[in-house]
Amino acid sequence: MTMLEMPPLQRHLSAIEEASSVHDAQAADASPALWGWLAGLDAQQAARRATPRDPLPDYPSLWRFRHWMREVGHEVQLPRLRYDRRYAGHCLALAHASGHDRLRRLALQIFQHRERRGGLS
């Protein structure tokens, strides 16, 4: 019996069965490559977790830094301070050049912390 001679439901089931067997064969061929790719992805994620993502100290220190920078007349944007290395370097230089002793010490601590965790550009 050809495909056209079959009742519609049987034709449909036969087509599903054929597609399923083709899919199973393709999945078996791709399986080693897929597992290798997944293992590589796991290794990349583990390396990312081991690498410090944020080279700045905790938020309370940064809030103090921002507050003291305001006292000497400079506005600091914390998100930029955390993720824009050039901006952070500029802010730390301004803080270090200020006459505010606690701000200068904190700027030095932030700079040293950042240097240990990946440096400033």
N, C-alpha and C positions, 0 to 999 in steps of 0.2 A: 504494500500500500504506500503510495507516495504522500507527500506532505499535504497536497491539495485534496486528496481523497479522504483525509482524516476529518473527524468532527472538529469544530472550532476549539472546544476545550482541550481535546487531546493534542491538537496542533500547538496550542499555547503551552501546555505542559511539556511537550517534546522540545519546543524551542527553549524553554527555561532550563531543561535538563542539559541540552547541548551547550548553552551558554555557561552553565555552571561547570561543566567538565572542562571547557576551554579555560575558564577563570582559574580553576584548581591547578591546571597544568602550568599556567603562567605564574601563579603564586608560588608553586614549588620551585620554578626556575629562579625567581627573584628573591626567594627566601634568604640564601646566604648573603647576598648583597645588602638586603635590607637589615639583617642583623649586624653586619659589619658597620653599616652607616649608623645604626642606633648606638653601637658601642663607641664609635667616634664621637657622636653627639654627647653621650654621657661623659666622656673624657673632657670634652670642651667645657661642659657645664661645671665639672669638678674643678677645672683649672680656673674658671671665672670666679667660683666661690672662694678659692684659695687666694686670689689676687685682690688686694685692697681696692675697693671701688671708690671710696671716698677718702681722699687724703687730708681731710680737715678734722679737727677735734669735735667733740660733742657740741650740741646746740647751745647749752648755757654759756660756754666760752665764747661762742660766736655772737650771742646776744649781748654779752658784756662788751665785746669788741665793737659791735654796732653802736651801743649806748655811748661808750667812751669816744668813738669817732664823731658822733653827733655833738658831744661836748666840745670838741675842738673844731667843729664847723664842717664836717664831711659826712655826707649821707652814704650809707653802705647798703647794698642790696644783697641779702643773704643767699638767695639762690645763685646769683652770679658769683658771689664769693666762693661758694662751694664747688661750682662746676666750670667756671671760666678762669683758667690759670693766669691769663694775662691780667685780667681785672683783679684777681686776688693778689698778684704780685704788686700791682700799682697801689692797692689799698694798704698792703703791709708796708710798703715803702713810705707812704704818707704817714702811717701810724708811727713808724720808727723815727721819722723826722720830726714828729710832734714833741712838744715839751711836756707831755703827760706821761709821768713815769710808769704808772700801772699799764697804760695803753702800750707803751714801748715794750715793757716786759711781756705782755700778752702777745703782741705782734711777733716778738722773737720766739716765743713758745709755739705759736701757730706755724711760723716759718720752719722751725726745727722739726715739728711734727710732720709737716708736709714734705720736707726733704727726706725724712726717714721713709715716708710712704710713697715716694715716686717723684718728688721734686717739683719745682716750678719751672715753667717755660718762659 
